[in-house]
């Protein structure tokens, strides 16, 4: 290990301690993963649609533009930069929801014996939809990582509930909503809005920042 790699490791460890974390969760973004590629509205059929100035086919999910981000988790720290504890890596959050991976360690969260999925939730990331169901943009957390999450996450220390979940269903995205402003430039209208897959009238104005799922068969763990 050279001097630069050692210095980068020390900086990362120091920043983690200052933020209260000794472990950087899998879903947290690093500085050089964040992308600021410009967006615009373009004519698409009979409506204006949000797009990147240099679009790629993989930018859209079910007709909704997804926020771009790099995935440099396996890169050296001097390449990926320092962690940004208030920023999610959209790609890794999406992967956790799709594959039921733990948001802390990135390993499978589903209990191999019971097939139930442990889920730590706070009121800010959960909306009840039924007696044993609800929507969230927070990925699951495996049994092994729950104690560490409760010890280090300030949000969980203030408010949390632990559930086991029988199954999930993909229902839409959490998105920043834009409107067409002066000279057809996108103007941010509202942040963190739930947009369902079947709410097509909102798709053209949304920039998805997280995948939303509905949890079913929820059982509270005291």
C-alpha positions in Angstrom: 0.0 0.0 0.0 1.5 3.4 -1.0 1.5 6.6 1.0 -1.5 8.1 -1.0 -3.6 4.9 -0.3 -2.8 5.1 3.4 -3.7 8.8 3.6 -7.0 8.2 1.8 -7.8 5.4 4.2 -7.1 7.6 7.2 -9.3 10.4 5.8 -12.2 8.1 5.1 -11.9 6.6 8.6 -11.7 10.0 10.2 -14.8 11.3 8.3 -16.7 8.1 9.2 -16.0 8.7 12.9 -17.0 12.4 12.6 -20.3 11.4 11.1 -20.9 8.8 13.9 -20.4 5.8 11.7 -17.7 3.2 11.8 -19.2 1.4 8.8 -20.4 3.2 5.7 -23.7 1.6 4.6 -23.8 -0.1 1.2 -26.4 2.3 -0.1 -24.5 5.5 0.8 -23.0 7.5 -2.1 -19.3 8.6 -2.3 -18.3 12.0 -3.6 -17.1 11.0 -7.0 -20.2 8.8 -7.6 -22.5 11.8 -7.7 -23.4 13.0 -11.2 -24.5 16.4 -12.3 -25.2 15.8 -16.0 -27.6 18.5 -17.2 -31.3 17.7 -17.9 -33.8 19.3 -20.1 -37.4 18.9 -21.5 -37.7 17.5 -25.0 -40.7 16.9 -27.3 -41.8 13.3 -27.0 -44.9 12.5 -28.9 -47.6 14.9 -27.8 -45.9 16.0 -24.6 -42.7 17.4 -23.1 -40.5 14.8 -21.4 -37.6 15.2 -19.0 -34.4 13.8 -20.4 -30.6 14.2 -20.1 -29.0 16.4 -22.7 -27.1 13.4 -23.8 -29.6 10.6 -23.3 -28.9 6.8 -23.0 -31.4 4.0 -23.4 -30.8 2.9 -19.8 -31.8 6.3 -18.4 -35.6 5.4 -18.3 -37.3 2.8 -16.1 -41.0 2.2 -17.0 -41.0 5.6 -18.8 -39.5 7.5 -15.8 -36.1 9.2 -16.1 -33.8 7.8 -13.4 -31.1 9.9 -11.7 -27.7 9.0 -12.9 -25.0 7.9 -10.5 -21.7 6.0 -10.7 -21.0 2.8 -8.8 -17.4 3.0 -7.5 -17.8 1.0 -4.4 -15.0 -1.5 -5.4 -12.7 1.3 -6.5 -9.8 2.6 -4.4 -10.9 5.4 -2.0 -8.9 8.1 -3.8 -11.0 7.4 -6.9 -14.5 7.2 -5.2 -13.8 10.0 -2.8 -15.3 10.5 0.7 -18.6 9.2 1.7 -21.7 11.5 1.6 -23.8 10.2 4.5 -26.9 12.2 3.4 -26.8 11.0 -0.2 -28.1 7.6 -1.5 -26.5 5.8 -4.4 -29.5 5.3 -6.6 -28.1 2.3 -8.4 -27.2 0.4 -5.2 -30.5 1.4 -3.5 -32.3 0.0 -6.6 -30.2 -3.2 -6.5 -31.1 -3.7 -2.8 -34.8 -3.5 -3.5 -34.7 -5.7 -6.5 -32.5 -8.4 -5.0 -33.5 -7.9 -1.3 -30.0 -7.0 -0.2 -29.1 -5.4 3.2 -28.7 -1.7 2.9 -25.8 -1.8 5.4 -23.6 -4.7 4.1 -25.0 -5.4 0.7 -25.5 -9.1 1.3 -28.9 -11.0 1.1 -31.2 -9.8 3.8 -33.8 -12.6 3.6 -33.7 -15.1 6.5 -32.6 -18.4 4.9 -34.6 -20.5 7.3 -37.9 -18.6 7.6 -37.7 -16.8 4.2 -38.9 -13.7 6.0 -37.2 -10.3 5.4 -36.2 -8.2 8.4 -37.0 -4.5 7.8 -36.1 -1.5 9.9 -38.4 1.5 9.3 -38.8 5.1 10.5 -42.0 7.2 10.0 -40.2 9.4 7.5 -39.6 6.5 5.0 -42.8 4.5 5.5 -46.4 5.0 4.5 -49.0 2.5 5.7 -51.3 1.1 3.0 -53.1 -1.6 5.0 -53.2 -3.5 8.3 -50.1 -5.5 7.3 -48.7 -3.5 4.4 -47.0 -0.3 3.5 -44.7 1.6 1.1 -41.1 2.4 1.6 -37.9 3.5 -0.2 -35.7 2.1 2.6 -34.1 -1.3 1.7 -34.2 -4.2 4.2 -31.5 -4.7 6.9 -30.2 -8.2 7.7 -30.4 -9.6 11.2 -26.6 -9.3 11.6 -26.5 -5.6 10.7 -29.5 -4.5 12.8 -27.6 -3.9 16.0 -24.9 -1.8 14.2 -27.6 0.2 12.4 -29.4 1.0 15.7 -26.2 1.9 17.4 -24.8 4.2 14.7 -27.8 5.7 12.8 -29.1 8.9 14.5 -32.4 8.7 12.7 -33.1 5.2 13.9 -32.2 6.2 17.5 -35.0 8.8 17.4 -37.7 6.6 15.8 -37.7 3.1 14.5 -39.9 0.0 14.1 -38.7 -3.5 13.2 -40.8 -5.8 11.1 -40.5 -9.1 9.4 -41.9 -9.0 5.8 -43.3 -11.9 3.8 -43.1 -10.4 0.3 -42.7 -7.2 -1.6 -44.1 -5.6 -4.7 -42.5 -2.9 -6.8 -44.9 0.0 -6.9 -43.1 3.0 -8.3 -40.4 5.6 -7.4 -39.6 8.4 -5.1 -38.9 11.3 -7.5 -38.0 15.0 -7.8 -40.7 16.7 -9.9 -39.9 19.3 -12.5 -41.9 21.8 -14.5 -41.0 23.6 -17.7 -39.6 27.0 -16.8 -38.2 29.9 -18.7 -36.7 29.0 -22.1 -38.0 25.5 -21.5 -35.5 24.9 -18.8 -36.5 22.4 -16.1 -37.4 24.1 -12.8 -37.5 21.9 -9.6 -41.1 22.0 -8.3 -41.1 19.4 -5.5 -38.8 16.9 -3.9 -39.4 13.3 -2.8 -42.8 12.7 -4.4 -44.2 9.1 -4.7 -44.9 8.4 -8.4 -46.7 5.1 -9.0 -45.9 3.0 -12.1 -49.4 3.5 -13.3 -49.5 7.2 -12.7 -48.5 7.9 -16.3 -49.5 11.6 -16.3 -46.6 12.3 -13.9 -43.9 10.2 -15.5 -42.7 12.8 -18.0 -41.9 15.3 -15.3 -40.2 13.0 -12.7 -36.6 12.3 -12.0 -36.5 9.1 -10.0 -34.1 9.1 -7.0 -35.2 5.9 -5.4 -37.1 2.7 -6.0 -40.3 2.3 -3.9 -41.7 -1.1 -2.9 -44.9 -2.2 -1.0 -44.3 -4.5 1.9 -46.8 -7.3 2.5 -47.2 -9.7 5.4 -45.7 -7.3 7.9 -45.3 -8.5 11.5 -44.0 -6.2 14.2 -41.0 -7.4 16.2 -41.1 -6.0 19.7 
